[in-house]
Amino acid sequence: MALVVLEVLIAAFAYSAATCAVWAHHASGKNYWRVTALAAIGLIAQPIALVHMSLRTGAMVIGLGTALSLFAWQVALLLWLFSLRRSVGALGLVVYPVAGLCAIAGLLVPDPHSARDALDWPLQLHIILSMLAYGLLTLGAVQAAVLSIQHRQLRRRPPSGVFTTLPPLQTMEEMLFSMLRLGFVLLTLALISGWLFVDNLFAQHLVHKTVLSIVAWLVFGTLLWGRHRFGWRGQTAMRWTLGGFATLMLAYFGSKLVLEFILRR
């Protein structure tokens, strides 16, 4: 247990330092390699801690805490990979501290007593597709929030703070919809794989998750159609993005919270 605590603390400290480095990069132009290096330490320490926390007596136990930590790690990893090629590092001001907090939550929030046996590969594929879709759409939601603040900053003359170093608004919107398109494709594949491989997708313990996931898919699909057909952008695009994200998070984490802490399943 002491080893797990140390691993979580290393991850949380590394993410905190990476957040400070992101701020320093945008505020004073310091080299971005510090962010990359510090975030990499967190990205290595967090999954090691997750392995130690989730493997119990040869079976996999993933409760609300470990699910939050795993989800946040995957989002941070996607951001880190995107940052290697494109200037999306400002998102680290949100993603990296949240990843650190979720790493701590994985340690503090108790897991359910029941363990799950090894999963078949089709179900593992469904889980991987779902996590990747959630991760990309979460990055899209963070990007939409940054865009919303950037819109407000543009009304000021001149913009202040880190927003003076962000890419142009049009570039930021193009990046947002690139994330949303890929996330929507992965979410579509995740829903199809769930329909094919999950027994009774509308069982009592899955129905809320399934219905809310379909609603989120419809929200993102409508947004992408509106972008293509009517050129939706600005506050309209941001509201739809954040609405779809909230629905998607409620589908997974809301259902997990009810099952584990209210229904005790």
N, C-alpha and C positions, 0 to 999 in steps of 0.2 A: 504493500500500500504506500509506503514511503517513497518508493521509486516512482509510482504513478503521480504522486503529489509533486515530486521534483520535475517530472516531465511536463506536467500541466503548467507549473510555474515558469519553466523555461519558455514554453510556447507563449504564455500570456505576456511575459516580459519582452520577448522578441517581437510580438505583434505591437506592443506599446511603443517600443523603440522604432519600429517600422513606420508607425503612424506619425511620430515626431519627425522622422526623416522625410516623409512625404510633405509635411508642412514646411520643413526647412527647404526642400527642393523647390516648392512653388513660391515660398515667401522670399527666399534670398538666392535662388538659383544654384543651390548646392547640387553636386553630382547625384544622379538617381541610383547609382550602383549601391549606395548604402541601403536604400529601400529594398532593392532586390536581394541583397545579402541577408539583411535582418529578417525580412519576411520568409526567406528560405529556411532559416533556422526554426521559425514557428511552424512552417509547413512540414518540417521533418519531425519535430518533437510531438506535435499534436496527434498525428495518426499512430505513432508508437504508443502514446498514452491510451488512445482509443482501443488499440488491440489488447492492451493489458486490462482495460476496463470491461470490454465487451465479451472477452472469452472467459467463460466460467465452466469449469469441470468438463471441458471438451466440447461444449455447446456454445452457440452464439446468443448473447443476451443484448438486445438493443432497446433500451427504454427511451423515455422522453429526453433525458439528459444527454445520453450518448448520441441520440438521433440529432439533437440540436448541434452538438459539437461536430459530428460528421458532416452535416449539411453546411455549417459555417466554414469548415475546412475546405470543402469542395468549392464553395464560392470564392474563398480566398485564393485557392489554387488556380481557378479559372482567371481571376483578375491578374494574378502574378504572370500567367502565361500570356494573356493579352498585352500586359505592360511591356513584355519583351519586344513587341513589334510596333505597338501604337501607343500614343500618349493618352492613356486612360488612368494614369497613376493617381489622379486626384480622387478617384473613387476609393482609394485606400484609406482616406480620412474617415470613411464610414465602415468599409468592409473589414479592415484589419482590427480595429478595436472591438467590433462585434465578434469577430472570430476569437479574440482573446477572452471575451466575456463568456462565450459559448463553451470554450475549452474548460473554463472554471465551472460552468453549469453542468458539464458532463461529469465532473467530479462530485459535485454537491447534490445534484438531483438524483434520488434513488432510482434504481432500475426495478422493473417488475420481478417478482420471484420466479415466474415461469420462464424457462429457457426454450429456445427454438432449436430444433434439429437442423442438420445440414440441409440446405435448400438445393433443389434441382436446378440445372443450368437455365431452363426457360424462365423460372421465377427470378433467378439471379439477373438475367438479362432485363427483365421487366424493372427490377429495382434499380439497376445501373442507368437505364434510360430515364427513369423517373427522376433520379438524383441529378443527372446531367441537365434535364429539362428545368428542374427547379432551380439549379444553380445559375443557368444562363438567364432565366426569367427574373431571378433575384438581382443579378447584375443589371438587367434592363430596368428594374424598378429603382435601383440606386441611381442609375444614369438619369432616369426621368426626374428623380428628386433633385439631382444636381442641376439639370436643365431648368427646372422650375425656379430654383434660386438664381440661376444665371440670367433667366428672363427678367427677374426683378432687378438684378444688378445692372442690366443694360439700361434701365430707366434712370439710373444714376449717372451723372457725368462728372468724372469718369468712373468706371467700375473700380471696386476696391478689393484688397486682399488677394487671396489665391485665385480669384476669378479673372484677374488680369492675365494669368498665365495659361488659362484653359484654351483649347482649340476654339475656332469660330463656332457660332451657334449651329450653323448648317452642318458642319462636320460632326458636332456632338449628336445632332439628330440622326444623321446617317449611321453613326455608330450604334445608337439606340435601336434603330430598326433592324440593323444587322443582327444584333443580339436577339431581338424579339423573333425574327424570322427563323433563326436556327433553333431557338428555344421552342418555338411553336411546332417545328418539324419533330423535334425530339419528344415533345409532349404528345403529339399525335401517335408516334411510334410506341410510346409508353402505354397509352390507352389501348392501342390495338393489341400489344403484347399481353396486357392485363386481361383483355377480353378473350384471348386465345388460350392463355396459360393459367390464369387464376381460377380455381374452382369456385363457382357461384359468386361472381363479382358483386352481386347485389345482396349478399348475405347480410345479416343484421349488423355485424361488426364492421362491414365494409361499405354499406350503402351510402352513408353520409360522405365518406371519402370519395367514392365513385361519382356521386351526383355533383359534389362541389368541384371535382376535377373536370368534369364535363362542362360545367358552367364556366370555369376559368378558361377552358379551351375555346368555348364560344366567344368569350370576351376578347381574348387575344386574336382569334380569327376575325371577329368583326373589326377590330382595330386595324389589322393588316389589310383587310378588304377596303376599309374606309381610307386608308393611306393610299392604296392603289387607285381607287375609284374617284375619291374626292380630294386627295392630297392632304388628309388630316395631318396636323402638326401642332406645335405649340402646346397650350394648356389642354386642348382636347386630347391630344395623344398622351399627355402625361397623366390625365385623369383616368383614361381607359387602362393605361399600363398599371397604375397603382391599384386600380380596382381589381384587375385580373390577378395581380400579385397577392392582394389581401385574400381573395377567394381561394387561391392555390395554397397559401399558407394555412388557412383555416381548414382546408381539406385534409392536410396531413397532420399538422401539429395540433389543431383543434380536436380532431378525432382521437389522436393519441392521448391528449390530455384528458378527455372525457373517459376513455376506456381505462386508463391506468390509474387516475387519481379520483375519479368519481364512481365509475362502475367497478373498479378494482379487478380488471381482467388482464 
